Amino acid sequence: MNRSKSPVLDGLGNTTCNAHKKISVLFSIIFMTVGILSNSLAIAILMKAYQRFRQKSKASFLLFASGLVITDLFGHLINGTIAVFVYASDKDWIRFNQSNILCSVFGICMVFFGLCPLFLGSVMAVERCIGVTKPIFHSTKMTSKHVKMILTTVCLFAVFIALLPILSFRAYQIQASRTWCFYKTEHIEDWEDRFYLLLFSCLGLLALAVSFLCNAVTGITLLRVKFKSQQRQGRSHHFEMIIQLLAIMCVSCICWSPFLVTMANIGINEDRSMETCETILVVLRMATWNQILDPWVYILLRKAVLKTLYKIARRCCGMHIMNLHMWELSSIKNSLKVAAISESPVSSKQINQQPLSST
């Protein structure tokens, strides 16, 4: 009983970081509403696109993107609902959190819905890198069954990380602002408290590093193909992919890096300054903005939007940058067709018979 009540006492003991109630409630409601609407729109677009490309190489990307936006949607719905309830209850944790159940659920959801989108983003970057650099392997091995297995594995791993403190009999703590629950960030006593913070930070930074590396390889490969290829077809696909990769890397790094670095700094240096609470709230809100920007980066920044932006840029600049018929075919589809024709026995037989017919 003492162990279950300690998080409440620790969290309520520090009142140096109190936000205005009406502003905080209004901000949480608006933030949750915008996130739910954005991700719901992205899910509708993905479902329509998946029906069109169900048997094509783009289906794996659509499945991963669907898992990402569904995770973001539930993250906004669950975490937002708990946050609004806490603000509406005037952050009186002693009244509604006697057994520390709500704080534990809140902490588990914060960790899960924080790590899972990062993991899915890195998996999507790896999938795109394989699809661009190894199209034959991607078309034969990356089936919908394998994609669903990868999604399940990623979600289970994120659930395990979120449940790890509960399994080791360590309760989640109410933070100094009394508005959310997370790992222990105040009065760190032993190595285990530091381990959870460092584990969360290292996994998140590792996912960002993998995404950055794979996206960089994909972007360099697309640029090399664009400048070396003599065909005009597929350049629009290069342009579209490069814009998406740049947006993905920028949004993920800008939104998540401050929070992950702050948590790692707290895990390494247990002494905290008086401004740390406000800093954590700022970087936390920056991280949660990633869940709103995800559907706009991954889904809504599509070919049609880029074509419209191209027309506007061409009209404003008055320069002939590229022709609009470049948007017709995909370079990946062309490479798959060329590779399939070159490896088919019929094509090799025709090539062998061609000198005989000419003679």
Summary of the structure (lengths in Angstrom):
residues: 359
radius of gyration: 24.6
end to end distance: 93.9
largest distance: 94.4
contacts: 1133
relative contact order: 0.12
helix: 80%
strand: 1%
